[in-house]
Amino acid sequence: MISDNWPQVKLNTVCKRVSVGYVGTTTPYFCEESQGVPLIRSQNVRPGKLDLSDVKYVTPEFHEKSKKSRLQAGDILIVRVGQNRGDCCIVPEGLGEINCANVVFARPRPYLSQFLGYFFRSPLGQHILLSVSTGSAQGVLNTTAIAGLEIPVPSRDEALAITAVLASLDDKIDLLHR
């Protein structure tokens, strides 16, 4: 998947933004699903997929106030702390309004979103991510360190071709599981 001919660039140079979701207590803002906005937390991020089975909902007021942690389809989510530190997935299309807490998200150029999602799940991508972990008792992935990661970036056409092949393989694997 990786070529020696691809330039190494800092993640933040191919992203509109790299940020962290809301950091702080969110429990007081929880509400019923029918009244709220989904709040993505680290336990919702699994390798390659967003698990909404235990998603919490926050008030529209919290969502409005927390503009910096609003997510969009194509954002790459990375768990920054805990036992699943480094797990990542992409926000899929069709979720509507959505917010996040205590996860790092990157908003890459659209054609790179899927490619980078696959890259950060690869052994090399995981190694690069976890190499910037700090903290002795419990490792933490710092947003600034993630933004500054040197990553290989293919051309637009190569990224789209690689993504098409890997997505096709993922579809076949999902079909076999069913």
Summary of the structure (lengths in Angstrom):
residues: 178
radius of gyration: 16.3
end to end distance: 27.0
largest distance: 50.6
contacts: 531
relative contact order: 0.21
helix: 38%
strand: 26%
